Amino acid sequence: EGLLVWPLPPEPVSPVRCYILGGQADHVCVYQPICHTPGDDAFYTLRAREKCMGYNRTMAKLDLHCSKNELDCQVESNIHHIAVDQTWLDNFNKTGNATWIPGTTLLQSYDKSAANIAHFAGRVLPAFHILTNPRAYVSQGVDRMVVLQHENVMKRFINQKVYNWWHETVMKAVVAPRSLTIAKLLDFVKTVAEKKENPNPVYLITDLALPATTPSTVCYERAIVPGYLKGRFFVSDEEYRTTERAFQYPSGPMLPRDAVKFRKSLYDVAGLDQPKMSRRVVYLDRLDSLGRRAMDPSQKSAMLAALSIHAARFGYSFESILFDGKAFHEQISLMRDAAVAIGLHGANLVNAMFLPSGAAMIEIFPYRFSHTMYFEAGNAGIMYYNTELSTGEDYPGVKDFDSLFRCRFLNSTCKVFYRDQKVHVLPADVENLKDVLTTAILYIEGEGEILSREAKRSRAPQH
């Protein structure tokens, strides 16, 4: 009871097998094998008919669109490959021009966009899902994780202090109890060839160069390649094979097991105790000096003052917090016991996943802009609300499109214009925001168990 049975066995019966997850079709593909030629940055897989599957989906429809889904996974994963015949592999084996990586490898490639914390989370958290639930995709466990990283991402691991340890700490929480190893591709290949790997290693590859004296191609016997989670950071429980049960708040969102396990791992890595939710409302501030979505200082002050007074009416404290310049453990500490987080759309909101399970998040959208990046608060078991500001400027060419949606969807300049223009918060917007905050607080109070028994006892008479 409680087992979600796949219509096909999890072990690939095809050299290319893809799993389709969620309403926005997130992808995880298993290749058996996949080869990488770093010299021309090309990947190769065996030519075969792809197999696609996913729980609670029509198999005929998945088969019909499987090739497209596999191509989508290539785009999302940054691992574009060329289909070759078996003779191609046979020739490499005969000439000794390939180094084989045995077993199952979780293989990822992070481009420079992953320097942004929100984009990084969208790439590294699928890895957490696979490492936590490997048998949903292969019958064996994962033997190692290999991440090919752009230099802009790698420097966040090499110069951790400059970047407040954000990337490194999240990655450590994702792979725990495994340890990280920063290595050149040549060193990684030698370690495997000499059978000197530590158990379940995680390699962050900095240099893809291979000298002429070594085989020019690296072939992974079996590789799990996840795409990019769209509009969420955690996979829902019903989307993959498991014997564990799901949990849902009585009137709130589902709480994915992955979200619960990730938070626990994060607290352990950061050396923090499990949090108890407090009656705190936090506003996630941002540096207006960046020039994007800058808010008028007087309007911001008026908004924060009004929200503070409003929160106090319900017995909640209110504070504005700025993450810039704070070490990662400080950022988590500011978030992990808050009941409600409020913030303007942007990478800052990725920190909402550090809220305690069952908290609430309010996203403020600039004038005539919306985005699904944080809808449902990343599927982190957080109640999600949003509101759009009423005043702003219109893109000069918006009338050339049939609708505002098409302008933002088809024209990147239009999208960036609405996303990054100066933000105006009028009194009417503040009143609307107060209404949304009221709804969020009533949700928190109505859940009963959300504000922990510990918090309730703290208000009880002491004897």
Salt bridges, closest charged atoms under 4 A:
GLU1 OE2 - ARG245 NH2 3.85
GLU11 OE2 - ARG222 NE 3.71
ASP26 OD1 - LYS230 NZ 2.99
ASP26 OD2 - ARG232 NH2 2.85
ASP41 OD1 - HIS36 NE2 3.32
GLU70 OE2 - HIS81 NE2 2.52
ASP72 OD2 - LYS68 NZ 2.95
GLU76 OE1 - HIS27 ND1 3.10
GLU76 OE2 - LYS230 NZ 3.00
ASP85 OD1 - ARG47 NH1 2.60
GLU168 OE2 - LYS172 NZ 3.97
GLU194 OE1 - LYS196 NZ 3.29
GLU197 OE2 - ARG144 NE 2.90
ASP237 OD2 - ARG257 NH1 3.46
GLU239 OE2 - ARG232 NH1 2.92
GLU244 OE2 - LYS261 NZ 2.90
ASP258 OD2 - HIS129 ND1 2.73
ASP268 OD2 - LYS264 NZ 3.09
ASP285 OD1 - LYS300 NZ 2.96
ASP288 OD2 - LYS300 NZ 3.15
GLU319 OE2 - ARG280 NH2 2.78
ASP337 OD1 - ARG280 NH1 2.47
GLU363 OE2 - HIS345 ND1 2.68
ASP394 OD1 - ARG368 NH1 2.79
ASP420 OD1 - ARG293 NH2 2.96
ASP420 OD1 - ARG419 NE 2.88
GLU431 OE2 - LYS434 NZ 3.17
GLU445 OE1 - ARG279 NH2 2.82
GLU449 OE1 - ARG453 NH2 3.42
GLU454 OE1 - ARG457 NH2 2.57
